[in-house]
Amino acid sequence: MHKRLSALFAAAALLLASGCNDMTDSTAVPTEEVSTEATTAAPDTAETTEAAEEDHVLRILSNSDQLKNLMEACCPDYVYIDEYTGQIGDMQIVWEYCPPNADWDFSSVVKHRIETQDDASAYDKIDIIIADEEQLPLYMERGYTLPLDSIGITSEDTAEMYPYTLNAGTYDGKLMALAWEITPVVFTYRRDIAKNVIGLDDPETVARYVDDIESLTSTAKLMQEHGYHILSTAEDLYYAYKSDISPAVIADREPLLDSDMFLWAEQSKQFADSGYITTHSMWSEEWANGMAVQGDVFGYLLPTWAVFWTLPAQAGDAGIGNYAVCAPPSCTYWGGQYICAADGTDDPELVAEFLRTLFSKEMSTALTLGEQRIFANHMTAMDELAAASEGEEFLGGQNALALFSECAKNIDEPAPTRAGVGIGQYFRGSMRDYIRGKATYNEAMATFKENAERFITAYQGG
């Protein structure tokens, strides 16, 4: 039976927290080993606009300035006022965000702002919340977000969106969030290694060598015999299992994990012991160095944005034309940013208007063609761009957009849940030393159970 391969990526550049209040969220889940750099801070709103206190504005609470920068660069009707304010027609937009702090995370800020909505002025009320894919289940389950049909968003408005994003943004049968960036995973590989080991480097041939776990394992052995790693780390290999893994659940205060999570741990241990992968950590210097032309890693399962940005940055000019992409073992996605209507907004019509602007065909086209390059959530727009594409320079002229769209349309995996995200991350983190040979399996499981117990206590406490 073919295993559907998957990749889960919390984008490093998108983990900036928002709102400067000293508080903690005991249910925050651990993140992957990602380094972030603070770039901005929430302003004193009195200094950023001349609008009267009672005036209504569209206030967007965000974990980074990515969407603001995209709107400034790609929306022709967006008028820049200052770093924290803008205008689209008669709609004034205020962006609220600040760097992360050791004492709180973004979910803590969201919690505080939603809980104080009733006491906030019309100017200060949060209307929109930006959520990354891992925090989204927390916001939906806690009631921080509104069903989008309650603000007038209909199936007609979402008809062109990739189905997996609607699945991920649905809670209790109601659509609560929309993703503006699509992140299907493809298999990226070095052409020179493919020619050396396989004999051919075209995407159709290479795809046959990585189209399921069995093929991946056979190819890993072949690569190892020639001095190469099939993938870099156990974290990379996890993405070979994610799409088949149902979210963990809690029963009688015990974490219940899908059996495929244990299969991933054992496969990773075998791959590490056999030299098929390294024992480095994802996002480490060694992990990144494997992408260079002098590296010894054949391929990476990467999402769209990493193909646009991470891989070219690490491979450098020498990588231009030496990398290609092909169909992954199965279609899955890695991360993503979602936009939600905040519970307590007093401007639902403005929220709906903003969403329709952001997800229009024209805006989606501009986002994908813009300097900041994202793959937008509009199927017709993406298919038209793919049909007209002259290819990606870094990929030697290969048309990656068509592959991205095909994979995105075929993503079919369980939607993330709050318990699934938290328990899953604790399990993977606890298994790292076991996979690297620094702990026994029983020791790793003891660490997992200890961490899971703390998570479950916080989770059941609200």
C-alpha positions as CSV (number, residue, x, y, z in Angstrom):
1,M,0.0,0.0,0.0
2,H,1.4,3.3,-1.0
3,K,2.1,5.7,1.9
4,R,1.1,9.3,1.3
5,L,4.1,11.5,2.0
6,S,3.7,14.8,3.7
7,A,5.5,17.9,5.0
8,L,4.8,20.1,7.9
9,F,6.6,23.4,8.1
10,A,6.1,26.3,10.5
11,A,7.5,29.1,8.5
12,A,10.4,30.7,10.3
13,A,9.8,34.1,9.0
14,L,6.2,34.2,10.0
15,L,6.5,33.5,13.7
16,L,6.5,37.1,15.0
17,A,4.1,37.6,17.9
18,S,1.6,40.4,18.3
19,G,0.5,42.9,21.0
20,C,2.8,43.8,23.9
21,N,1.2,42.5,27.1
22,D,3.1,40.5,29.7
23,M,1.1,37.2,29.8
24,T,1.5,33.6,29.0
25,D,-0.5,30.9,27.4
26,S,-0.1,27.6,29.2
27,T,-1.5,25.6,26.2
28,A,1.0,27.0,23.7
29,V,2.5,24.1,21.8
30,P,6.3,23.6,21.1
31,T,7.6,24.8,17.8
32,E,10.1,23.2,15.5
33,E,13.7,24.3,15.8
34,V,13.2,27.6,14.1
35,S,15.1,30.8,14.6
36,T,13.2,34.1,14.3
37,E,14.3,37.7,14.4
38,A,12.1,40.5,15.7
39,T,11.6,43.2,13.1
40,T,9.0,45.6,14.4
41,A,6.9,46.6,17.4
42,A,3.3,47.6,17.9
43,P,3.0,51.4,17.8
44,D,1.1,53.7,20.0
45,T,-2.1,54.1,17.9
46,A,-2.4,57.7,18.9
47,E,0.8,58.4,17.0
48,T,-0.1,56.5,13.8
49,T,-3.5,58.0,12.8
50,E,-5.4,61.2,13.1
51,A,-8.7,59.3,13.2
52,A,-11.0,60.1,16.1
53,E,-11.2,57.6,18.9
54,E,-14.7,56.7,18.1
55,D,-14.1,56.1,14.3
56,H,-14.4,52.6,13.0
57,V,-11.3,51.1,11.3
58,L,-10.4,47.6,10.2
59,R,-7.9,46.5,12.8
60,I,-5.8,43.5,11.9
61,L,-4.0,41.6,14.7
62,S,-1.1,39.8,13.1
63,N,1.9,37.6,14.0
64,S,4.1,39.4,11.4
65,D,4.0,42.1,8.9
66,Q,3.9,39.8,5.9
67,L,0.3,40.5,4.9
68,K,0.8,44.2,5.3
69,N,3.8,44.1,3.1
70,L,1.9,42.0,0.5
71,M,-1.0,44.5,0.5
72,E,1.3,47.4,0.1
73,A,3.2,45.8,-2.8
74,C,0.4,44.0,-4.6
75,C,-2.9,45.7,-4.0
76,P,-3.3,48.5,-6.6
77,D,-6.0,50.2,-4.5
78,Y,-4.0,50.1,-1.2
79,V,-2.9,53.6,-0.1
80,Y,0.1,53.6,2.2
81,I,-0.4,56.1,5.1
82,D,2.4,55.0,7.4
83,E,4.0,51.8,8.7
84,Y,0.9,50.8,10.6
85,T,-2.0,52.3,8.7
86,G,-3.3,52.1,5.1
87,Q,-6.4,52.8,3.1
88,I,-8.5,50.9,0.6
89,G,-11.2,53.1,-0.7
90,D,-13.1,54.3,2.4
91,M,-11.8,51.5,4.5
92,Q,-9.0,52.5,6.9
93,I,-6.8,49.6,8.0
94,V,-4.7,49.5,11.2
95,W,-2.0,46.8,11.5
96,E,-1.2,45.7,15.0
97,Y,1.8,43.5,15.8
98,C,5.0,43.3,17.8
99,P,8.0,41.1,18.2
100,P,7.9,37.9,20.3
101,N,8.9,38.1,23.9
102,A,10.2,35.4,26.3
103,D,7.1,36.0,28.5
104,W,4.3,35.5,26.0
105,D,3.5,34.2,22.5
106,F,1.1,35.4,19.9
107,S,-1.8,33.1,21.1
108,S,-1.6,34.8,24.5
109,V,-2.0,38.2,22.9
110,V,-5.0,36.9,20.9
111,K,-6.6,35.5,24.0
112,H,-6.2,38.8,25.9
113,R,-7.5,41.0,23.0
114,I,-10.6,38.8,22.4
115,E,-11.4,38.7,26.1
116,T,-11.2,42.5,26.3
117,Q,-13.2,43.2,23.1
118,D,-16.3,44.3,25.0
119,D,-14.4,47.0,26.8
120,A,-12.5,48.3,23.7
121,S,-13.5,51.3,21.8
122,A,-14.7,51.0,18.2
123,Y,-11.3,52.1,17.1
124,D,-9.4,49.6,19.2
125,K,-11.6,46.5,18.6
126,I,-9.8,43.6,16.7
127,D,-11.6,42.8,13.5
128,I,-9.3,40.3,11.9
129,I,-6.8,37.7,13.4
130,I,-4.0,36.3,11.4
131,A,-3.1,32.7,12.4
132,D,-0.5,30.3,11.3
133,E,-1.6,26.7,10.5
134,E,-0.5,25.3,13.9
135,Q,-2.2,27.9,16.1
136,L,-5.4,28.1,14.0
137,P,-7.1,25.1,15.8
138,L,-6.5,26.8,19.1
139,Y,-8.3,29.9,18.0
140,M,-11.2,28.1,16.4
141,E,-11.7,25.7,19.3
142,R,-11.6,28.6,21.9
143,G,-14.1,30.7,20.0
144,Y,-11.8,33.5,19.1
145,T,-13.0,33.4,15.5
146,L,-16.5,33.8,13.9
147,P,-18.1,31.5,11.3
148,L,-17.5,33.3,8.0
149,D,-21.1,32.8,6.9
150,S,-22.1,35.0,9.8
151,I,-20.3,38.0,8.1
152,G,-21.7,37.2,4.7
153,I,-18.9,35.0,3.1
154,T,-20.6,32.4,0.9
155,S,-19.7,29.3,-1.0
156,E,-19.5,31.5,-4.1
157,D,-16.8,33.6,-2.4
158,T,-14.7,30.4,-1.7
159,A,-15.4,28.5,-4.9
160,E,-12.0,29.0,-6.4
161,M,-10.1,28.2,-3.2
162,Y,-8.1,24.9,-2.9
163,P,-10.2,22.4,-1.0
164,Y,-7.6,21.5,1.6
165,T,-7.5,25.0,2.9
166,L,-11.3,25.0,3.4
167,N,-11.0,21.7,5.3
168,A,-8.2,23.1,7.5
169,G,-10.2,26.3,8.2
170,T,-13.4,24.4,9.2
171,Y,-14.3,23.7,12.8
172,D,-17.5,22.0,14.0
173,G,-18.9,22.1,10.5
174,K,-18.4,25.8,10.1
175,L,-15.8,27.6,7.9
176,M,-13.8,29.8,10.2
177,A,-10.6,30.8,8.4
178,L,-9.2,31.2,4.9
179,A,-5.6,30.7,3.7
180,W,-4.2,33.3,1.4
181,E,-0.9,31.3,0.8
182,I,-1.0,27.8,-0.6
183,T,1.9,25.5,0.5
184,P,1.8,22.2,-1.4
185,V,4.9,20.1,-1.0
186,V,7.1,18.9,-3.9
187,F,10.2,16.8,-4.0
188,T,13.2,19.1,-4.8
189,Y,16.4,17.4,-5.9
190,R,19.8,17.9,-7.4
191,R,20.1,17.1,-11.1
192,D,23.8,16.3,-10.9
193,I,23.2,13.6,-8.2
194,A,20.3,12.2,-10.1
195,K,22.4,11.8,-13.2
196,N,25.3,10.3,-11.2
197,V,23.2,7.7,-9.3
198,I,20.0,7.1,-11.4
199,G,21.3,8.0,-14.8
200,L,18.6,10.5,-15.7
201,D,17.5,13.7,-14.1
202,D,14.1,14.5,-15.6
203,P,11.2,15.0,-13.1
204,E,9.1,12.1,-14.5
205,T,11.9,9.6,-13.9
206,V,13.0,10.9,-10.5
207,A,9.4,10.9,-9.3
208,R,9.2,7.1,-9.9
209,Y,12.2,6.7,-7.5
210,V,10.4,8.5,-4.6
211,D,6.7,7.8,-5.2
212,D,6.1,5.9,-1.9
213,I,7.9,4.7,1.2
214,E,9.1,1.5,-0.5
215,S,10.6,3.4,-3.4
216,L,12.1,6.0,-1.1
217,T,13.8,3.3,0.9
218,S,15.2,1.6,-2.1
219,T,16.5,4.9,-3.5
220,A,17.9,5.8,-0.1
221,K,20.1,2.6,-0.2
222,L,21.2,3.4,-3.7
223,M,22.1,7.0,-2.7
224,Q,24.0,5.8,0.3
225,E,26.1,3.5,-1.8
226,H,27.2,6.5,-3.8
227,G,27.9,8.7,-0.8
228,Y,24.7,10.7,-0.6
229,H,21.7,11.0,1.8
230,I,18.2,10.6,0.3
231,L,16.9,13.3,2.7
232,S,18.6,15.4,5.3
233,T,16.9,14.7,8.7
234,A,14.3,12.7,10.5
235,E,12.2,15.9,10.5
236,D,12.3,15.8,6.7
237,L,11.3,12.1,6.7
238,Y,8.4,12.9,9.0
239,Y,6.8,14.6,6.0
240,A,6.7,11.2,4.4
241,Y,4.0,10.2,6.9
242,K,2.1,13.3,8.0
243,S,-0.7,13.1,5.4
244,D,-1.7,9.6,6.6
245,I,-1.6,10.5,10.3
246,S,-4.8,11.2,12.0
247,P,-4.5,13.8,14.8
248,A,-3.7,12.6,18.3
249,V,-6.6,12.5,20.7
250,I,-6.9,12.6,24.5
251,A,-8.8,9.8,26.2
252,D,-8.9,9.4,30.0
253,R,-6.0,11.9,30.2
254,E,-3.9,9.7,28.0
255,P,-2.6,10.7,24.5
256,L,-3.6,8.4,21.8
257,L,-1.4,8.5,18.7
258,D,-1.9,7.2,15.2
259,S,0.2,4.1,14.5
260,D,1.9,5.9,11.6
261,M,3.6,8.2,14.1
262,F,5.4,5.2,15.6
263,L,6.2,4.0,12.1
264,W,7.8,7.3,11.3
265,A,10.0,7.1,14.5
266,E,11.1,3.5,13.6
267,Q,11.7,4.3,10.0
268,S,13.7,7.4,11.0
269,K,15.8,5.3,13.4
270,Q,16.5,2.8,10.6
271,F,17.4,5.5,8.1
272,A,19.7,7.2,10.6
273,D,21.4,4.0,11.6
274,S,21.9,3.1,7.9
275,G,23.3,6.5,6.9
276,Y,20.4,7.2,4.7
277,I,19.8,10.5,6.5
278,T,22.0,12.6,8.8
279,T,21.5,13.1,12.6
280,H,21.4,16.9,12.2
281,S,18.4,19.0,13.2
282,M,16.2,20.8,10.7
283,W,17.1,24.5,10.4
284,S,20.6,23.8,11.7
285,E,23.6,25.1,9.7
286,E,24.3,21.5,8.7
287,W,20.8,21.0,7.4
288,A,21.0,24.2,5.3
289,N,24.5,23.3,4.0
290,G,23.2,20.1,2.5
291,M,21.4,22.2,-0.1
292,A,24.6,23.6,-1.5
293,V,26.2,22.1,-4.6
294,Q,29.0,20.7,-2.5
295,G,26.5,19.1,-0.1
296,D,25.7,15.4,0.1
297,V,21.9,15.5,0.3
298,F,19.9,14.4,-2.8
299,G,16.6,15.9,-2.1
300,Y,14.2,17.8,0.2
301,L,10.5,17.8,0.6
302,L,9.7,21.5,0.5
303,P,6.7,23.7,0.2
304,T,6.1,26.4,-2.4
305,W,7.7,29.2,-0.4
306,A,10.8,27.2,0.3
307,V,11.2,26.5,-3.4
308,F,10.9,30.2,-4.1
309,W,13.1,31.4,-1.2
310,T,14.9,29.0,1.1
311,L,16.4,26.7,-1.4
312,P,17.8,29.4,-3.8
313,A,19.2,31.3,-0.8
314,Q,21.1,28.2,0.5
315,A,22.2,26.8,-2.9
316,G,23.3,30.2,-4.2
317,D,24.1,31.0,-7.9
318,A,25.8,27.6,-8.3
319,G,22.4,25.9,-7.7
320,I,20.7,27.7,-10.6
321,G,19.7,25.1,-13.1
322,N,21.0,22.2,-11.0
323,Y,17.8,21.8,-9.0
324,A,14.5,20.5,-10.2
325,V,11.2,19.6,-8.7
326,C,9.0,16.5,-9.2
327,A,5.8,15.0,-7.8
328,P,6.2,14.1,-4.1
329,P,5.4,10.6,-2.8
330,S,1.9,12.1,-2.0
331,C,0.3,15.4,-2.0
332,T,0.4,17.4,1.2
333,Y,1.1,20.8,2.5
334,W,3.5,22.5,4.9
335,G,2.4,25.4,7.0
336,G,0.3,28.3,5.9
337,Q,-1.2,31.6,7.1
338,Y,-4.9,32.0,7.7
339,I,-7.1,35.0,8.1
340,C,-10.1,34.9,10.5
341,A,-12.9,37.2,11.5
342,A,-12.4,38.1,15.2
343,D,-15.1,37.4,17.7
344,G,-16.4,40.7,18.8
345,T,-15.7,42.6,15.6
346,D,-18.1,45.5,15.2
347,D,-17.4,45.8,11.5
348,P,-18.3,42.5,9.9
349,E,-19.1,44.1,6.5
350,L,-15.6,45.6,6.4
351,V,-14.1,42.2,7.2
352,A,-16.0,40.6,4.4
353,E,-15.0,43.4,2.0
354,F,-11.3,42.9,2.9
355,L,-11.5,39.2,2.4
356,R,-13.1,39.5,-1.0
357,T,-10.4,41.9,-2.0
358,L,-7.6,39.7,-0.8
359,F,-9.0,36.6,-2.5
360,S,-10.0,38.1,-5.8
361,K,-8.5,36.7,-9.0
362,E,-6.7,40.0,-9.7
363,M,-5.1,40.1,-6.2
364,S,-4.2,36.4,-6.3
365,T,-2.4,36.9,-9.6
366,A,-0.5,39.9,-8.3
367,L,0.6,38.0,-5.1
368,T,2.0,35.2,-7.1
369,L,3.8,37.4,-9.7
370,G,5.0,39.9,-7.1
371,E,8.5,40.3,-5.8
372,Q,7.6,38.6,-2.5
373,R,6.3,35.5,-4.4
374,I,3.7,33.4,-2.8
375,F,1.4,30.8,-4.4
376,A,-2.1,32.2,-3.9
377,N,-5.4,30.6,-3.1
378,H,-7.2,30.9,-6.4
379,M,-7.3,27.8,-8.6
380,T,-8.2,29.4,-11.9
381,A,-5.7,32.2,-11.4
382,M,-2.9,29.7,-10.6
383,D,-3.8,27.5,-13.5
384,E,-3.7,30.4,-15.9
385,L,-0.4,31.6,-14.6
386,A,1.0,28.0,-14.9
387,A,-0.2,27.9,-18.5
388,A,1.5,31.2,-19.3
389,S,4.7,30.6,-17.3
390,E,8.1,30.7,-18.9
391,G,9.5,28.7,-16.0
392,E,11.6,29.4,-12.9
393,E,15.1,30.6,-13.5
394,F,16.5,28.8,-10.4
395,L,14.9,25.5,-11.7
396,G,16.5,25.9,-15.1
397,G,13.2,27.1,-16.7
398,Q,11.1,24.3,-15.2
399,N,7.4,25.2,-14.8
400,A,6.9,24.6,-11.1
401,L,3.5,26.4,-10.9
402,A,1.7,23.6,-12.8
403,L,3.1,21.1,-10.4
404,F,2.2,23.2,-7.3
405,S,-1.4,23.5,-8.5
406,E,-1.8,19.8,-9.3
407,C,-0.4,18.8,-5.9
408,A,-2.6,21.4,-4.1
409,K,-5.8,20.1,-5.7
410,N,-5.0,16.6,-4.6
411,I,-4.2,17.2,-1.0
412,D,-6.5,15.0,1.2
413,E,-5.5,14.7,4.8
414,P,-7.1,15.2,8.2
415,A,-7.5,18.8,9.3
416,P,-5.1,19.7,12.2
417,T,-6.6,19.9,15.7
418,R,-5.3,21.6,18.8
419,A,-4.6,18.3,20.6
420,G,-3.1,16.8,17.5
421,V,-0.7,19.6,16.9
422,G,0.5,19.8,20.5
423,I,0.9,16.1,21.2
424,G,2.3,15.4,17.8
425,Q,5.1,18.0,18.3
426,Y,5.9,16.7,21.7
427,F,6.2,13.1,20.4
428,R,8.5,14.1,17.5
429,G,10.6,16.2,19.8
430,S,10.9,13.4,22.4
431,M,12.0,10.9,19.6
432,R,14.9,13.0,18.4
433,D,17.5,11.6,20.8
434,Y,16.3,8.1,20.2
435,I,16.6,8.5,16.4
436,R,20.1,10.0,16.9
437,G,21.2,7.1,19.2
438,K,21.4,9.3,22.3
439,A,18.5,7.7,24.2
440,T,16.7,4.4,24.3
441,Y,13.2,4.1,23.0
442,N,11.9,3.6,26.5
443,E,13.7,6.8,27.6
444,A,12.3,8.7,24.7
445,M,8.8,7.5,25.5
446,A,9.2,8.5,29.1
447,T,10.1,12.0,28.0
448,F,7.1,12.1,25.7
449,K,4.7,11.0,28.4
450,E,6.0,13.6,30.8
451,N,5.6,16.4,28.3
452,A,2.2,15.1,27.1
453,E,0.9,15.0,30.7
454,R,1.8,18.7,31.1
455,F,0.1,19.6,27.8
456,I,-3.0,17.6,28.6
457,T,-3.3,19.3,32.1
458,A,-3.2,22.7,30.4
459,Y,-5.4,21.6,27.5
460,Q,-8.2,20.3,29.8
461,G,-7.9,23.4,32.0
462,G,-8.9,25.5,29.0
